[in-house]
Amino acid sequence: MSQRTAASLASADALLTQLRASGADAGQIDETEALRRAIAAFHMEAIRFRMHSVDRLIKLAGDAPDTRRIFEELRHELEAAGFHTRSHASP
């Protein structure tokens, strides 16, 4: 883990903890674990793809406020570290 990814990895871990505590399905947890691996590997395309997938799965599961907050914190940490999390500029 580098200083560049430390905060992002901590946020990914917090998201995984939240998903497990809320009884999220295996697909959400698997996709979030894959996102964490992409962050650890500095894999830009995988980060962008996995962020989209995790975001979609959170929405499909009802968009719980606590989960959404942690996900947005993760997005903020990634973008602050210079990682692109969207395929286009946000509105």
C-alpha positions in Angstrom: 0.0 0.0 0.0 1.3 3.4 -0.9 0.4 6.8 0.6 -1.5 7.5 -2.6 -3.9 4.6 -2.1 -4.0 4.3 1.7 -7.1 6.5 2.2 -8.9 4.9 -0.8 -8.2 1.4 0.5 -9.4 2.4 4.0 -12.6 3.7 2.4 -13.0 0.5 0.4 -12.6 -1.5 3.6 -15.2 0.6 5.3 -17.6 0.0 2.4 -17.0 -3.7 2.6 -17.7 -3.7 6.3 -20.9 -1.7 5.7 -22.0 -4.1 3.0 -21.4 -7.2 5.1 -23.1 -5.6 8.2 -26.1 -4.7 6.1 -26.5 -8.2 4.7 -25.6 -7.3 1.1 -25.6 -10.1 -1.4 -22.5 -12.0 -2.5 -22.5 -10.1 -5.9 -22.1 -6.7 -4.2 -19.4 -8.0 -1.9 -17.5 -9.7 -4.7 -17.6 -6.6 -6.9 -16.5 -4.4 -4.0 -13.6 -6.8 -3.3 -12.6 -6.6 -6.9 -12.7 -2.8 -6.7 -10.4 -3.0 -3.7 -7.9 -5.2 -5.6 -8.0 -2.8 -8.6 -7.2 0.1 -6.2 -4.3 -1.8 -4.7 -3.0 -2.6 -8.1 -3.3 1.1 -9.4 -5.3 -0.3 -12.3 -7.1 2.8 -13.7 -9.5 1.1 -16.1 -10.4 -1.5 -13.6 -11.1 1.2 -11.0 -13.4 3.0 -13.3 -15.2 -0.2 -14.4 -15.6 -1.5 -10.8 -16.7 1.9 -9.5 -19.5 1.9 -12.1 -20.5 -1.7 -11.2 -20.5 -1.1 -7.5 -22.5 2.1 -7.9 -25.1 0.3 -10.0 -25.4 -2.6 -7.5 -25.8 -0.2 -4.6 -28.6 1.6 -6.5 -30.3 -1.7 -7.4 -30.2 -2.8 -3.7 -32.2 0.3 -2.7 -29.4 2.9 -2.3 -29.2 2.8 1.5 -28.0 6.1 2.8 -25.1 4.8 4.9 -23.8 2.7 2.0 -24.2 5.6 -0.4 -22.3 7.9 1.9 -19.4 5.5 2.3 -19.3 4.9 -1.5 -19.2 8.6 -2.2 -16.4 9.0 0.4 -14.5 6.3 -1.5 -15.1 8.1 -4.8 -13.8 11.3 -3.2 -10.7 9.6 -1.9 -9.9 8.1 -5.3 -10.4 11.3 -7.2 -8.3 13.2 -4.6 -5.5 10.6 -5.3 -5.8 11.3 -9.0 -7.8 8.2 -10.1 -10.6 8.7 -12.5 -13.8 7.1 -11.3 -16.2 8.1 -14.1 -16.1 7.6 -17.9 -17.4 11.2 -18.3 -17.5 14.4 -16.3 -20.1 14.5 -13.6 -23.1 16.8 -14.2 
